[in-house]
Amino acid sequence: MAYTNSRNSCIVWLNFVIGLLLSVSPLPQFMEILRPLWLALLLAFWSLIMPHTVGLITAMCLGLAEDILYGTLLGQNALLLTIAIFLMQSLQQRLRMFFMWQQCLMILVIFGLMQLVQFWLSALTGNRQPTLALMLPALISALLWPCISFSLRGLRRRYKFN
């Protein structure tokens, strides 16, 4: 049984590494604003499926890793991901019972709040000119939620996660 749990942990962490790589992979300039919040999507899914394993500490550690990869203010992405996962876990029982379109709306609201906090932080630090186009990644992520959810559920069924 311990082998299964360690294998499951490796698969989940491999998902997070892929999410980090997708978050920093180069895109053309005009598509940069449409980049989904890959790491937040993966964290959201795994925190719904395995809340005892993937939680706030995981979100904070991955957020710090994302801060280092992006070269942003240390703790900015950690705060954003921690807020998002806190909201996901506080709504966990409801989200699991919702239809897929309702889950997409909740993802849009939670990631939209996350992007608004990022909008506020970037306005405070003066790093860039804040625009409301910063909300597009939340919309793209909400539209990708069914694909991510169904594919990771298949992975979960294949490897018999708890």
Secondary structure, DSSP 8 states (H G I E B T S, - for coil): -HHHHHHHHHHHHHHHHHHHHHHHS---GGGGGG---HHHHHHHHHHHH-TTTSSHHHHHHHHHHHHHHHT--TTHHHHHHHHHHHHHHHTHHHHHHS-HHHHHHHHHHHHHHHHHHHHHHHHHHTSS---GGGGHHHHHHHHHHHHHHHHHHHHHHHHT--
